[in-house]
Amino acid sequence: MRIDLYKIKRKGMQVAVVTTGALLMSFASIFATPGFSVHAEDSKEDVEQQKEEAQQGQAEAKANAAKYQKKVDKLTAAVNELDKQATDISTQIVQKKQEAEDLQTEIDETQTKLAEAQVSEDNQYEAMKKRIQYLYEEGDVEYIDALLSSASFEDSLNKSEYVDQISSYDQKQLDKLVKTKNDIAEYEQTLKDDLADVEKVKADLEQKQSDLDDVISQKNAEINKYSDDVAMQQALAEEYARQESELDDKLAEIARQEQQRLEEERKQQEAEQQQQQQDNNGGSSDDNGGGSGDNGGGSSTGTGQFIWPVSGPITDYFGPRESPTAGASTNHMGIDIGCSYGVPIAAADSGVVTVAEWGESGGNYVMIDHGNGFVTMYLHNSSLAVSVGDVVSQGQTIAYAGSTGYSTGVHCHFSVFLNGSYVNPLDYL
């Protein structure tokens, strides 16, 4: 079932912007829809109104696509900046991890040194005990009793009455060992404090990195959403362009049918006039003059043999193809003849100009009715040299080459209709 965008809009419904695959899939049936057919109820005014609405819808869709693309670009720039920050933070985290490892290594080494200092102090103390034992064995009981009554080893050293009994060497060595051990312990604590500071900074950086990752994920989700919006609006614009192109063909077909009707009426009037003239002349006819409908410009009926409208190579043939530009048909209903800008475009045969106007897809274009069911069409001209109703001769200049409408470069698009249907022009040239 085909979705008619124009009828939807005329009924007051709005085409919603939905960023889901389901809606995109719903358009698949639209894009696969076969070509149009002109029905009796399709008046020229209706088709022109539909075309105007298609142009408006296409413009709105393109504007929406551009708006969403700006959002995508802005978000992408923001994500790139956040990525730079995240990279910088990751570098800092690596540095802090290395600092922590270095500090921990130094702490381990300091603890080893501290243990060694403790062993040295213990060894010095054992040496002193041996000397004290010697004093005891010498009989200085009073000294031993005082020493044994001390609360600790340090307390025994502080008893001034026994200091003079300890050798100067022992005192200096012990003081040195105690100081070394205390210095090492203080340095160890300093390293642990530094390690705690580094770990805190690293934890703060990791939290900041996590926060940045969350923001980046959120913005990437928004980018995906708006990218879907862009694709949706572009698809919508292409559908409007496709229908606009069909409507241009409808208008051309309506004009051709109208011209055919007028031509049939003209022929009927000529026949009635000839019959009336024969009746007035007593049934005789005068064939001395030329045919009617010449208007000084040529015969309104073609010779039946077409000439090339312009000299040049064929750049695109009749039949199926890939669309060369947005809005162009994938079923080429004519041939493209390459040529220079502004060169004259000639009528392929004599006939009556039925269309000479500008269309969205065809640009400046001309249609000529040659009689006997043949109509030719010339698209993408830079300017026109004839008007509707002109009777033209075969080879007469009707336009000048250009690249107007849905065109990829200067050329003449040449189409041939036979009894209202497109046929391959190469079969009649």
C-alpha positions as CSV (number, residue, x, y, z in Angstrom):
1,M,0.0,0.0,0.0
2,R,1.4,3.4,-1.0
3,I,1.7,6.3,1.4
4,D,0.7,9.6,-0.2
5,L,2.5,12.4,1.5
6,Y,0.4,15.0,-0.1
7,K,-2.9,13.5,1.0
8,I,-1.6,13.1,4.5
9,K,-0.6,16.7,4.7
10,R,-3.9,17.9,3.2
11,K,-5.8,16.0,5.8
12,G,-4.0,18.0,8.5
13,M,-1.7,15.2,9.6
14,Q,1.9,15.9,10.4
15,V,4.7,13.6,9.4
16,A,6.4,12.9,12.7
17,V,10.2,12.8,13.0
18,V,10.8,9.4,14.6
19,T,14.3,8.0,15.0
20,T,13.4,4.3,14.8
21,G,14.3,1.6,12.3
22,A,10.6,0.7,12.1
23,L,9.6,4.0,10.5
24,L,12.5,3.8,8.1
25,M,11.3,0.4,7.1
26,S,7.8,1.7,6.6
27,F,9.2,3.9,3.8
28,A,10.6,0.9,2.0
29,S,7.2,0.4,0.4
30,I,7.2,4.0,-0.7
31,F,10.5,3.8,-2.5
32,A,9.6,0.6,-4.2
33,T,6.3,2.1,-5.5
34,P,5.9,1.8,-9.3
35,G,5.5,4.9,-11.6
36,F,2.4,7.1,-11.6
37,S,-0.7,7.0,-13.8
38,V,-2.9,9.9,-14.6
39,H,-6.5,9.5,-13.5
40,A,-9.5,11.5,-14.5
41,E,-9.8,13.1,-11.1
42,D,-6.2,14.4,-11.2
43,S,-6.8,17.9,-12.5
44,K,-3.9,20.1,-13.4
45,E,-4.7,22.3,-10.4
46,D,-4.6,19.3,-8.0
47,V,-1.3,18.1,-9.4
48,E,0.2,21.6,-9.2
49,Q,-1.0,21.9,-5.6
50,Q,0.5,18.5,-4.8
51,K,3.7,19.5,-6.4
52,E,3.9,22.8,-4.3
53,E,3.3,20.8,-1.2
54,A,6.0,18.3,-2.2
55,Q,8.4,21.2,-2.7
56,Q,7.5,22.6,0.7
57,G,7.8,19.2,2.4
58,Q,11.2,18.6,0.7
59,A,12.4,22.1,1.8
60,E,11.3,21.4,5.4
61,A,12.9,17.9,5.5
62,K,16.2,19.3,4.1
63,A,16.1,22.1,6.7
64,N,15.4,19.6,9.5
65,A,18.2,17.4,8.2
66,A,20.6,20.3,8.3
67,K,19.4,21.3,11.8
68,Y,20.0,17.8,13.1
69,Q,23.3,17.5,11.3
70,K,24.5,20.7,13.1
71,K,23.6,19.0,16.4
72,V,25.5,15.9,15.4
73,D,28.6,18.1,14.4
74,K,28.4,20.0,17.7
75,L,28.1,16.8,19.8
76,T,30.9,15.2,17.8
77,A,33.2,18.1,18.5
78,A,32.2,17.9,22.2
79,V,33.0,14.2,22.3
80,N,36.3,14.8,20.6
81,E,37.2,17.3,23.3
82,L,36.1,15.0,26.1
83,D,38.1,12.2,24.5
84,K,41.2,14.4,24.7
85,Q,40.5,15.1,28.4
86,A,40.0,11.4,29.0
87,T,43.3,10.6,27.3
88,D,45.1,13.2,29.4
89,I,43.5,11.8,32.6
90,S,44.5,8.2,31.5
91,T,48.1,9.4,31.1
92,Q,48.0,11.0,34.6
93,I,46.5,7.8,36.1
94,V,49.4,5.8,34.6
95,Q,51.9,8.3,36.0
96,K,50.3,8.1,39.5
97,K,50.3,4.3,39.3
98,Q,54.0,4.4,38.6
99,E,54.6,6.9,41.4
100,A,52.7,4.6,43.8
101,E,54.7,1.6,42.7
102,D,58.0,3.5,43.1
103,L,56.9,4.7,46.6
104,Q,55.9,1.2,47.6
105,T,59.3,-0.1,46.4
106,E,61.0,2.5,48.4
107,I,58.9,1.7,51.5
108,D,59.8,-1.9,51.2
109,E,63.5,-1.0,51.0
110,T,63.1,1.3,53.9
111,Q,61.5,-1.4,56.0
112,T,64.4,-3.7,55.2
113,K,66.8,-1.0,56.3
114,L,64.8,-0.5,59.5
115,A,64.9,-4.2,60.2
116,E,68.7,-4.1,59.7
117,A,69.0,-1.1,62.0
118,Q,67.0,-3.0,64.7
119,V,69.4,-5.9,64.3
120,S,72.4,-3.6,64.8
121,E,70.8,-2.1,67.9
122,D,70.1,-5.5,69.3
123,N,73.6,-6.7,68.6
124,Q,75.0,-3.6,70.3
125,Y,72.7,-4.3,73.3
126,E,73.9,-7.9,73.5
127,A,77.5,-6.7,73.6
128,M,76.7,-4.3,76.5
129,K,75.0,-7.1,78.4
130,K,78.2,-9.1,78.1
131,R,80.2,-6.2,79.5
132,I,77.6,-5.9,82.3
133,Q,78.0,-9.6,83.0
134,Y,81.7,-9.0,83.3
135,L,81.1,-6.2,85.9
136,Y,78.8,-8.6,87.8
137,E,81.4,-11.2,87.8
138,E,83.9,-8.7,89.2
139,G,81.6,-8.2,92.1
140,D,80.0,-4.8,91.6
141,V,76.7,-6.0,93.0
142,E,75.3,-2.5,93.6
143,Y,75.6,-1.7,89.9
144,I,73.9,-4.9,88.9
145,D,71.0,-4.4,91.3
146,A,70.4,-0.8,90.1
147,L,70.4,-2.0,86.5
148,L,68.0,-4.9,87.1
149,S,65.6,-2.6,88.9
150,S,65.4,-0.2,85.9
151,A,62.1,-0.2,84.1
152,S,63.7,-0.5,80.6
153,F,67.0,-0.5,78.8
154,E,66.7,3.2,78.1
155,D,65.8,3.9,81.7
156,S,69.0,2.2,82.8
157,L,70.9,4.5,80.5
158,N,69.3,7.6,82.0
159,K,70.3,6.8,85.5
160,S,73.1,9.3,85.8
161,E,74.8,7.4,88.6
162,Y,75.7,4.6,86.2
163,V,76.4,6.6,83.0
164,D,80.0,7.1,84.0
165,Q,80.3,3.2,84.3
166,I,79.4,2.7,80.6
167,S,82.2,3.2,78.2
168,S,82.2,6.3,76.0
169,Y,82.3,4.0,72.9
170,D,79.2,2.1,73.9
171,Q,77.3,5.3,74.6
172,K,78.1,6.8,71.2
173,Q,77.4,3.6,69.3
174,L,74.1,3.1,70.9
175,D,73.0,6.8,70.4
176,K,74.0,6.5,66.7
177,L,72.1,3.3,66.2
178,V,69.0,4.6,68.0
179,K,69.1,7.8,65.9
180,T,69.5,5.9,62.6
181,K,66.6,3.7,63.5
182,N,64.4,6.7,64.3
183,D,65.4,8.5,61.1
184,I,64.5,5.4,59.1
185,A,61.2,5.1,60.8
186,E,60.4,8.8,60.2
187,Y,61.4,8.4,56.5
188,E,59.2,5.3,56.2
189,Q,56.2,7.3,57.6
190,T,56.9,10.1,55.1
191,L,56.9,7.7,52.3
192,K,53.6,6.2,53.5
193,D,52.1,9.7,53.7
194,D,53.3,10.4,50.1
195,L,51.9,7.1,49.0
196,A,48.5,7.9,50.6
197,D,48.5,11.3,48.8
198,V,49.3,9.6,45.4
199,E,46.6,7.0,45.9
200,K,44.1,9.7,46.7
201,V,45.0,11.7,43.6
202,K,44.8,8.5,41.5
203,A,41.4,7.7,42.9
204,D,40.2,11.2,42.1
205,L,41.5,10.9,38.6
206,E,39.8,7.5,38.1
207,Q,36.5,8.9,39.3
208,K,36.9,11.8,36.9
209,Q,37.7,9.4,34.1
210,S,34.6,7.4,35.0
211,D,32.4,10.5,35.0
212,L,33.9,11.5,31.6
213,D,33.1,8.1,30.2
214,D,29.5,8.4,31.3
215,V,29.2,11.8,29.6
216,I,30.9,10.5,26.4
217,S,28.5,7.5,26.4
218,Q,25.5,9.9,26.8
219,K,26.7,12.2,24.0
220,N,27.4,9.2,21.7
221,A,23.8,8.1,22.3
222,E,22.6,11.6,21.4
223,I,24.8,11.5,18.2
224,N,23.2,8.2,17.2
225,K,19.8,9.6,17.8
226,Y,20.4,12.8,15.8
227,S,22.2,10.8,13.1
228,D,19.0,8.7,12.8
229,D,17.0,11.9,12.6
230,V,19.3,13.2,9.8
231,A,18.9,9.9,7.9
232,M,15.1,10.0,8.4
233,Q,14.8,13.6,7.1
234,Q,17.1,12.9,4.1
235,A,14.9,9.9,3.3
236,L,11.8,12.0,3.6
237,A,13.4,14.7,1.3
238,E,14.3,12.1,-1.3
239,E,10.7,10.7,-1.2
240,Y,9.3,14.2,-1.7
241,A,11.8,14.8,-4.5
242,R,10.8,11.5,-6.1
243,Q,7.1,12.3,-5.9
244,E,7.8,15.9,-7.2
245,S,9.5,14.3,-10.2
246,E,6.5,12.1,-10.8
247,L,4.2,15.1,-10.5
248,D,6.3,16.9,-13.1
249,D,5.7,14.0,-15.4
250,K,2.0,14.0,-14.5
251,L,1.8,17.7,-15.5
252,A,3.6,16.9,-18.7
253,E,1.2,14.0,-19.4
254,I,-1.8,16.2,-18.6
255,A,-0.5,18.9,-20.9
256,R,0.1,16.3,-23.6
257,Q,-3.4,14.9,-23.2
258,E,-4.9,18.4,-23.2
259,Q,-3.0,19.2,-26.4
260,Q,-4.1,16.0,-28.0
261,R,-7.7,16.8,-27.2
262,L,-7.2,20.3,-28.6
263,E,-5.6,18.8,-31.7
264,E,-8.5,16.4,-32.2
265,E,-10.9,19.3,-31.8
266,R,-8.9,21.3,-34.3
267,K,-8.9,18.5,-36.8
268,Q,-12.6,18.0,-36.3
269,Q,-13.2,21.7,-36.9
270,E,-11.0,21.6,-40.0
271,A,-13.0,18.6,-41.3
272,E,-16.3,20.3,-40.6
273,Q,-15.0,23.5,-42.3
274,Q,-13.8,21.5,-45.4
275,Q,-17.1,19.7,-45.5
276,Q,-18.9,23.0,-45.3
277,Q,-16.7,24.5,-48.0
278,Q,-17.4,21.5,-50.2
279,D,-21.1,21.9,-49.6
280,N,-20.8,25.6,-50.5
281,N,-18.9,24.8,-53.7
282,G,-21.3,22.2,-54.7
283,G,-19.3,19.3,-53.5
284,S,-16.0,20.3,-55.2
285,S,-12.7,20.9,-53.4
286,D,-9.7,23.1,-54.3
287,D,-6.3,21.6,-53.8
288,N,-4.3,24.4,-55.3
289,G,-3.2,25.9,-51.9
290,G,-1.1,24.4,-49.1
291,G,-2.4,22.5,-46.1
292,S,-4.1,24.1,-43.2
293,G,-2.5,24.7,-39.7
294,D,0.8,25.9,-41.2
295,N,0.7,29.3,-39.3
296,G,3.8,30.3,-41.3
297,G,6.0,28.0,-39.2
298,G,5.7,24.5,-40.7
299,S,3.4,21.5,-40.6
300,S,1.5,20.6,-37.4
301,T,2.0,16.9,-38.4
302,G,5.4,15.3,-38.4
303,T,7.1,13.4,-41.2
304,G,7.3,10.3,-39.0
305,Q,11.2,10.3,-39.1
306,F,13.1,12.0,-36.3
307,I,16.4,13.8,-36.5
308,W,18.9,14.2,-33.6
309,P,18.0,17.3,-31.6
310,V,21.7,18.1,-31.0
311,S,25.0,16.6,-32.1
312,G,27.0,14.8,-29.3
313,P,27.7,11.5,-27.6
314,I,25.1,9.6,-25.6
315,T,26.0,9.9,-21.9
316,D,23.0,8.0,-20.5
317,Y,20.8,5.4,-22.3
318,F,17.1,4.6,-22.1
319,G,16.1,2.1,-19.3
320,P,17.0,1.2,-15.7
321,R,20.0,2.8,-14.0
322,E,21.4,4.1,-10.7
323,S,20.1,7.6,-9.9
324,P,23.0,10.0,-10.9
325,T,21.7,12.7,-8.5
326,A,19.1,13.3,-5.8
327,G,15.6,13.4,-7.3
328,A,16.6,11.8,-10.6
329,S,14.7,8.7,-11.7
330,T,16.2,5.2,-11.5
331,N,14.4,4.3,-14.7
332,H,15.7,6.6,-17.4
333,M,12.8,7.5,-19.8
334,G,14.9,8.8,-22.6
335,I,18.5,9.4,-23.7
336,D,21.0,12.1,-22.6
337,I,23.0,13.7,-25.4
338,G,26.2,15.5,-24.2
339,C,26.8,19.0,-25.7
340,S,28.2,22.4,-25.0
341,Y,26.3,25.0,-23.0
342,G,24.0,27.2,-25.1
343,V,24.1,25.2,-28.3
344,P,20.8,25.2,-30.2
345,I,18.3,22.3,-29.6
346,A,16.4,21.4,-32.7
347,A,12.9,20.0,-33.1
348,A,13.2,16.3,-34.0
349,D,10.3,16.7,-36.3
350,S,7.6,19.2,-37.3
351,G,4.7,19.6,-35.0
352,V,2.9,21.8,-32.4
353,V,4.5,22.9,-29.1
354,T,2.3,21.7,-26.3
355,V,4.6,22.6,-23.3
356,A,7.3,25.3,-22.9
357,E,7.9,26.0,-19.3
358,W,10.1,25.3,-16.3
359,G,9.8,22.2,-14.1
360,E,11.5,21.2,-10.8
361,S,13.1,18.0,-12.2
362,G,13.3,18.8,-15.9
363,G,14.3,22.5,-15.7
364,N,13.4,24.4,-18.8
365,Y,11.7,21.9,-21.1
366,V,9.7,21.7,-24.3
367,M,7.1,19.1,-25.5
368,I,6.1,18.8,-29.2
369,D,3.1,16.9,-30.5
370,H,3.9,15.5,-34.0
371,G,0.6,13.8,-34.6
372,N,0.1,10.1,-35.3
373,G,0.5,9.4,-31.5
374,F,4.1,10.8,-31.4
375,V,5.3,13.4,-28.8
376,T,8.9,14.4,-28.1
377,M,10.3,16.1,-25.0
378,Y,13.5,18.1,-24.5
379,L,14.7,18.7,-20.9
380,H,17.3,20.7,-18.9
381,N,17.6,23.6,-21.3
382,S,19.2,26.9,-20.3
383,S,16.5,28.9,-22.1
384,L,13.5,28.3,-24.5
385,A,13.0,29.7,-28.0
386,V,9.3,28.7,-28.5
387,S,6.0,29.1,-26.8
388,V,2.9,26.8,-26.4
389,G,0.9,26.7,-29.6
390,D,3.8,27.4,-31.9
391,V,3.9,25.3,-35.0
392,V,7.6,24.3,-35.6
393,S,9.4,22.7,-38.5
394,Q,11.8,19.8,-38.3
395,G,15.3,21.1,-37.3
396,Q,13.9,24.5,-36.1
397,T,15.6,25.8,-32.9
398,I,13.3,25.3,-29.9
399,A,15.7,25.8,-27.0
400,Y,19.3,26.2,-26.0
401,A,21.3,23.5,-24.1
402,G,21.9,23.8,-20.3
403,S,21.8,22.0,-17.0
404,T,18.6,23.1,-15.3
405,G,16.5,20.9,-13.0
406,Y,17.9,17.6,-11.7
407,S,21.0,17.5,-13.9
408,T,24.6,16.4,-13.4
409,G,25.9,18.6,-16.3
410,V,25.1,20.2,-19.6
411,H,23.2,17.9,-21.9
412,C,19.9,17.4,-23.7
413,H,17.5,14.8,-22.3
414,F,15.5,13.6,-25.3
415,S,12.3,11.5,-24.7
416,V,9.8,10.0,-27.2
417,F,6.1,9.1,-26.4
418,L,4.1,6.9,-28.6
419,N,0.4,6.8,-27.8
420,G,1.1,8.2,-24.3
421,S,3.9,5.7,-23.4
422,Y,7.6,6.2,-23.3
423,V,9.6,4.4,-26.0
424,N,13.3,4.2,-26.7
425,P,14.3,7.2,-28.8
426,L,17.1,5.2,-30.5
427,D,14.4,3.1,-32.2
428,Y,13.1,6.2,-34.1
429,L,16.2,8.3,-34.8
